Amino acid sequence: MNGRPTKLCIEDQALLCLSYWRKYRILFHVATSYDVSEPAVSRISRHIEDCLIQSNLFNLPKKLPEAESIH
């Protein structure tokens, strides 16, 4: 990650992302839980997403399914 290093270890960064993605919590609540700023949460989640995508072990759908088809 470029810029100022985060005070969270990589494991905590992964947990931060998982809690953000799992419950779609707002950045403020995630930031408060991990004692970091909202921009830090955004940077960390973007960094972790980029790493997962670059690993080629994960892929994201090009288009999300329509709401009616989700059960």
Secondary structure in CASP SS format (residue, H / E / C, confidence):
PFRMAT SS
TARGET T0000
AUTHOR 0000-0000-0000
METHOD secondary structure of the structure
MODEL  1
M C 1.00
N C 1.00
G C 1.00
R C 1.00
P C 1.00
T C 1.00
K C 1.00
L C 1.00
C C 1.00
I H 1.00
E H 1.00
D H 1.00
Q H 1.00
A H 1.00
L H 1.00
L H 1.00
C H 1.00
L H 1.00
S H 1.00
Y H 1.00
W H 1.00
R H 1.00
K H 1.00
Y C 1.00
R C 1.00
I C 1.00
L H 1.00
F H 1.00
H H 1.00
V H 1.00
A H 1.00
T H 1.00
S H 1.00
Y H 1.00
D C 1.00
V C 1.00
S C 1.00
E H 1.00
P H 1.00
A H 1.00
V H 1.00
S H 1.00
R H 1.00
I H 1.00
S H 1.00
R H 1.00
H H 1.00
I H 1.00
E H 1.00
D H 1.00
C H 1.00
L H 1.00
I H 1.00
Q H 1.00
S C 1.00
N C 1.00
L C 1.00
F C 1.00
N C 1.00
L C 1.00
P C 1.00
K C 1.00
K C 1.00
L C 1.00
P C 1.00
E C 1.00
A H 1.00
E H 1.00
S H 1.00
I C 1.00
H C 1.00
END
